[in-house]
Amino acid sequence: MRGQNIACIGELLIDFVCTDIGLGLKHGARFLKKAGGAPANVAAAINRSGGQARLAAKVGHDPFGDFLLHTLESEGIEHTGVTRCFTPTTLAFVGLQDDGERDFTFCRGADGELGWQDIPSGFLDDVGIVHFGAATGLLDGELYATYQRLLHEAKQRGLLVSFDPNYRDGLWGQNPQEFIARCTPWFQQADIVKVSEEELHFITGAKTNTEGCQTLHEAGVSYVTVTCGQRGTWVSHQSGLQQLIPSLPVDAIDSTGAGDAFIGALLAQISQSGCRLDDQLQFLHAVRWANVCGALTCTKFGAIDAIPVWQDVEKYLKE
C-alpha cells in the first residue's frame, strides 16, 4: 500500500533573481534573494497544492543555509533529510534576456555533497511518489550516486517515479550528450516525465512533440507532460493519448520555477487521488489544475515565493 507523502531529492539553493527584465546577467545589476532549487520548488508546490512533501538536500553552515531551513519550516516541508556541511550553500543567478529566455550561472556548493549516509532510514516510509529533478543531480559527485541508489530503492518498493531533466546549459553546455546519457536510466524507470518543449526536442532529437514523446514511451515512460509555455501542456500516454491542455493566460514577469510549480501541483493531485495512473480523465484534470498553478507562478518574482496556494488555483478553475 503506497503512502501519500511525496519524496523529493536534490538541490536546495539561493536564487539571486535579476529584476532588470530584458538585460540578462551580463547587464543586469539588481537582484532579489529567493529560496530555490528545482526539487525544493517542487516540494513547496506540493504542499501549497494540498499535498505533503519531504525533502533530502544539503546546505552550508552559513546564513544562506539558515534562510533556506527557515523557508522549509515555514512551508511545512518535512526536512529531516536536509543536512548541513561546511561547504558554502549553492548559489544560482537567474536573469531574463531581451528574447524572453532565462540565463543561469551556478556557484555550486553544498548540494553536491549529499551522500546516501545523509538520507534518513525512513525517508521512503509512507511515500507514494519519489520525484527527481536533475539540474545538478546528474553531475559527478556524491549527489549523483545518491540519486542512483534512491532510484533503485524507489523501484524496489514499487513507488511511482517522477523525473524532470531540468537541463541547464550553464552546467552541461560543454557536454550535453553526457547529460542525455545520464538521463536514460530515469527515462527507463519513470512513470511520469515532465519536460519543456525545448528539452524534449533536444533530448530526443525529434522535430515534433508526438515523435519526442514516442521516443520516451519506447524507453519506458508511461506519461510524458511537455510544458509549452503560454500554449499549455502537451500530455502523452503510452496507450496513444495525445492532447494539448490549454494554459491560463497571465501577464508573466518571471517564469523561474513555473515548471517546478506545475509538476509539484500535478504530483499533489495524483497523490491525493490515491496514486493511480490508470484513470486518464483524472490525470488530464490534474494537468489542468497544475497548468493554473504554473501560470500563476509566472506573475511574481522568484520560485517558492511565487507559487500559489491551492485556494487561489481553485478560484481560477471555477471562474
N, C-alpha and C positions, 0 to 999 in steps of 0.2 A: 504494500500500500504506500503510494507516494505521499509525501508531505506537501504542504502548501507554501513552505518557505522557498525562496529563490536565492541561490548562492552565486555571488559574483567574485571574480578574482582579477587582479591586475593593478594598473597604476592609479594611485591617488596622489594628486599633484596640485600645484598652484598654476592656474591660468592667468597670465597677465594679458588682458584683452585690450587691444588698441582701440581707443574711442575716436580716433581720427579716421572716420569712414572714407574709404577710397584711396588712402595713402599707403596702405600696407605697412609692413615692418620697416621697410627701407626709409620711408619719410615720416611715418607716424611718430609722435612724441609723447602722447598722453595715454596712460594705461590704467586699467582698473584691476585690482587683485580679486580673483574669484577662485573658489574651490572647484576643482575639476578632475580630469582623468576619466576616460570613457567608461570603465566599469563602475566607478563611483557615481558618475552621472546616471548610469542605468539603475543603480541601486536606489538613488534618490527618486527617480521617476517611478520605480516600482512602489515605493512607499507612498508617494504622493498620489498614486493611482489606486490606492487601497490595498496593496499587497504588503508582504513582509520580506525585506531583503536582508541578507547578511553579506559582509564584505571581508575578503582577505587581501591585505595590501601591506606596504611598508612605507613609513615616513621617517624623517630625521628627528633627532632631539634638538629641535630649533623652533623658533616662533611660528614658522610656517606649518610645522607638524602639529603644534598646539592648535593652531587655527583650524586645520583640517579635522582633527579629532573632535573639536567643539562642533564643527559643522555636522559631522556624522551623528553626534549625540542629539543635536537639535532636530535632525531629520528622522530620528528614531531608527536609524540603521544599526543592526546588530554588528558590533565591530570588535568582538573578542579575537577575531582573526587579523586585526591590524596591529602590527608590531612596529618597534622603533629601533633605529640604529644611529651611529654617529656620522654616517654619510648624510650630507645635506638632502633635504626634501627636493624631489624633482620639480623643475620649473618648465613651463611651456609658455611661449609668447605667441599670441594669435593676432593676426591683422586681417583686414578686409581690403583687397586691392580694388582698383577702379573698374576691373572687369567683373566684379562680384565674387571672385574666387578668394578663398582664405589662404593665407600663408602661415606656416608654423616654423618655429625654431625651438628645439628642446635643449635644456640643460639637464641631462639625465643624472639622477642621483639615487636615492634610497629605494625607489620602486623596484629596481633590478635585482635587489638583494633578498627578495622574498624567497625563502627556501622551504622545502617540504616540512622541515622541523618547526617552522613557524605556523603551520596550519593546525588549528585545534583538532583533537582526535574526533570530536563530534561535529565537525564542520558540515558534513553532509547528512547528519541526522535530521529527520523531519523535513527534508528537502525534496521538491518535485522536479525542479529545473536548475541546471547549472549553466550560467552564462559566461562565455569567454569573449573578451574584447581584445583584439590582437595588436593594438597600436604599438606598444613597446613589448608586449608579452612574448613575441616570437624572436626577439633579439637574443643574441648569445648571452648566457649567464644563468644565475640561479632561478630567476623567474621563469625562463623558458622550460627548464627541467621540471619545475613545479607545475607549470601548465600541463605538460605532457602526462605527469603522474595523476593529476586531478582528472584529466580527461579519461584516463584508464579507469580510475576509481568510479567515476560517474557512470560509465557504461557497464561496469561490473555490477552496479547496484540497480541497473535498469532505469536510470533517471533520464529525463529529457535533456538534450544538449542544445543550447543556443550559441551561435557564433556570429560575430561581426568582425570582418577583417580589419576595419579601421586603418586602411592604408594611408601612410604619411610619407610623402616624397622626401621630406627632410630627414627621415630615419632610414629609408630604403632606396633612395634615389640612385645610389651607386650600384645597387644590386637588386633590382626589382624581381628578377626571376627567382632569386633565392627566397624572397618573401612569398611568392606564389607557391613554390615547392613546400615551404613550411606550413602553408595553409592547408595543404592537401589532406593530412590526417583528420583535420577538423571537418572538412567537407565530406569525408568518408563516414564520419561518426555523427554529424549534426542532424538533428531533427528539424531545426529552424535556422536558416541563414538570413541575415539582414545585410544587404549591400546597397551602396549607392549605385546609380546607373553607370557612373563613370568607372567605379570599381568593378562592376560586373563585366563590362566590355574589356577592361584592362586585364583582369584575371583570366577570363575565358578566351579572349581573342575574338569573341563573337561580335557581329555587327548589329544584332537586334536583341532585345530583351528575351524574346522567346527562345532564340538559339542559345543565349547565355544561360538561361535558367535550365534548359535541357541538359547542358553540359554538367551543371551542378547536380541535377537529378541523377544523371548517369553515374556520378561519383558516389551518390548515396543520400543526398539531402531530400527530405520529404517536402518541406515548404521552403520556398525562396520568396522573400519580400524585398522588392527593389524600390528604394526611395527615389522618386523622380522630381524632387523639388516642388514647385508650385502645382505641377500636374497631379501629384498624389503618389500612390504606391502601386506598383505592379506586383500582383500576387500570382504565384505559380505553384501548383501542386503536382507531384509526380504522377497522379492519376490523369492529368491532362488539363486541369483547371488553369485558365489564364484570364486574368481580369484586372483592369485598372480601377482602383478605388480612389475617387477624387479627393483632393485635399481641401482644407478650409482656406479661402483667400484672406490674407492678412497683409498688413503693412510691415514687412520684415525689416529689422535693423541689424540683426546679428544671428546667423544660423549656427553658431557654436553650440554643440550639444543637442541640436534638434534631432539628429538620427538616434542618439542615445535615449532621448526622451521618448521617441517613437518605440524603440524596441523594449524599453523598460515598461511602458504602458501596455504594450502588446503582451508581454510575459505576465504582467499582473492580471490582465483579463483572462489569459489562458489558465493561470494558476487558480483563480477564483472559480473557474468553471469546472475544476477537477482535473486539470492537466490532460484533457482529452483532445486529440488532434484529428479524430475521425469524423467530426462534425464540421464540414466545410462552411456551412452557413454561419455557424457560430464563430469560426475563425475569421471570416470576412467581416462580421460585426466587430470583432476585436480590432481588426485593422482599421476600420472606420474610426473607432474610438481613439486608437493610437495616432492616427493622422491628425486629429484635432489637437492632441497633446503636443505633437511635434511642431505643428504650425504655430501654436500659441507660444512655444518656447522661442521662436524667432522674433517675437515682438519686444524682447528685453535683452540687455547685455548679460553676458556670462552664460554658464550652463546650468548648474544646480539652482542658482537664484531665479532663473527664468522659467523653470519647469512649473506648469500649472498644477494645482491640486485637482482631485477628481471632480469636486463640485463645479469648478469652472468648466471642465470638459463636458460634463453632463448638461450644463446650461446651454452650451452651443449646440449640442446634439438635439436638444428639444426645440430649438428655435426654427 
